[in-house]
Amino acid sequence: MKLVQTAARLAVSSPSITITPGLLMTATPYRLYGASHSLYTGKVRCYLRNQGIDYVEVPTWHPDFAERILPQIGRGIIPVLETPEGQAIQDSIDIIDHLEAQGVRWPVYPSTPLQHIVAVIIEYYGCQAMLKHAMHYRWSYRAEQEAFLRCAFTLGSGAEMADKIMGRMSSYLPRLGVNQASIPLIESSYHELLALLEAHFTEMPYLLGWQPSIADYGLIAPMFAHLGRDPVPLAVMQQRAPRVHRWVERMTAPGLDVVEYPQHAPGYVADDVLPATLEAVLQHIAGEIFPELTDKLAFLQSWLDEHQPADGAPVSERPQIRQVGMVQTRFRGADIEVGVEPYLLYVLQRASAVMQAQPAESQQALSARLARLGLADALPKPGAYRVGRRDNLECWLKV
């Protein structure tokens, strides 16, 4: 089966920047197993392209996925990165962290604490909280974009299987908090986000400056595969926020595609500063993720108090089931019921770890900054458990 080489060694166009070949130019390219319409595959694909990492993208219907990859990861889930040595790594965070450890051109985690913490919160917002936006626009407007969606889901699986997959995916809407009361609020929140991002990208090409951070990769997950590609939300983005659409193009291009901005060395805004335009985005995010995040964290704590899982126990009864219950909460004033995934701890505890690594005085200052943005409660409090990963599956780890 012919595999397509989707990335190559490419350098930044600015003559003022010298790019040294990365450490990940291997004789055998990495293999990315995923799908063109997959939210998390898009996140990893952007990272591989931006960093200039040699890879080939392989569809899940390739026989290698069933024969070699599924036995390693223990469930049918994408994306999966296979290393040149044959190791299978599942989950976008684990994939990116594995590659970061090898050495890349533009590290995605800021070295300063506030920017690092904020970047992880934005990653959570994009990859978790914005699932309701992404899935609403994909499936609530199914009739208007049926041909496009059917093309994507039919490739490799056939029409009958595509019907089953599409039906299953659209059935998730209620568990994400998408209902008749919340739909107008989801759309207005998306319009507001586009306006705030449009203002920010007028000033700089990425969220924290002149190279993409984990915040950009978290946000691109819904903003490419669903909102920047499906016909209905794509039209909204192009009409309302052309600079945001240009950022989507930039994130999916090789290297740093920043030709329309004044020359600037890759890096983040100096001195742990948050641009005013990004602060506005963060205040919007705070209004979006609460009280849902607070209610989910409380549910998880109650669940842990009741079940007291053993150290290393899987987070759920079966690998394919990622939710441990449902919680009643609100989105912008609308009543919703949402599923609760321990995975949210896996995402946000990385920000908590950055906070806890700071001296006490610095923690107080950072907490005050987050409080002014409305994000002080976005960091899970230290407890008896954290979520880890063993053999590509989430598990409870006693602290």
Phi, psi and omega in degrees: 000132184286128176256145185260129174282109188257000176211155181215174178288112181228148182244162176295142185284339183294126181290348182275355183243127177260125181254124175270135179309137182290173181277357187252026174270092189258158178297323175251124183290156169296158177238124179255114177267121182188205181213151183297330184260011182273129182300310184282331173298319179300322178300312182290320180301316178301317180299313181299318181291313181300320184279351181071034181272131179293124178205161168237144178262132186238131179286158182290343177274001171295136184303333180298330182296313180287321188278323187244326188274310182305319178298333181279326186261343171080005178193159178276099184206148178229160003276163172228133174253126175257124181283163177303337180273356177097005178282135178260126179240122181249146179098132185297324179294313181296322179297310181296317181295324177298315182289323176302321182292338179280340183103116182229169183294315186231090180305143190264350180258116178302147181278348181260145193292317183295313179297321180297311181298313181297321180298319180291322178297318178295322176300317177300314181302312182294315189273343182238300185293328182276005175299326180294323177292311184298313184286326176300308184294332179284314192257334176289337178252032184303317183299322183287340183228029184302314184298318181296312182294319181296322177300314182295315186278343180278329183303120177084343184244340181087162187295318183295314179293323178300319178301316181294316181294315181296320177296318180294317181296317181292336180288347180284347188307311182301323181289346176265356180092019179264110178217180185297327179285325185272339185303311179298328180287323176298316181291319179293325178293323177294318178298319179294318178299315179302317181296319180291318178293324178301316178295321181293314183286355168291332186265323185207158188281338182229172188294324182246016177140236192243019168208152183288140175250180177298337175297314179298318182290327175292319182286327182292339182305304177280333187283346174259292193300325182254296190284337180253014184220318177295140192303316185293304180291331176300317179297321178299314180297313182296323182282321186267329191215073182298328178289328175293318177298323178293324175297320177300316176300317182298318182290337180262004181264159174291143175070202179257102185269079188237034190299330185276358179259154174302148181303134180205135179296143177304141179159176178259163178305136188290158169064030177059029181276142172256122178303148180302323180293329177284325177301322177296320176297318182294322176295324174297316180300318179301320178291342182270321190272343178252147005274004185303314182295318179301316181292324178293317179297320178295320178299314181297321179295318178296320179298317180293319178300323182282317189267333179045061184297152177290154178300125181089359181291142176302150183288342179219168185295323180230144184303326183285343180263115185256348181261145180249003178165182179239149179225141175277131180207197182221148173234113180051037178093348180269139176287130177221160173237127187230151174284149183247121179250125173304340180305332181299329175293322179301323179287305192278338180294342175293325176289320177300322181296323177296316179300313184292340179281351182272154173300157185305317181296319179293323178299320179297317180294319179295318179298322178294319178297315179295322179297321179295333178272354183083017188244013184300328183269010180280345181264119178301139178287146177303138181218196183281344183227154164226166178262126176240196179215132175227129180054042176069014178239141178291143180214160176275130177240127177286138182276000000 
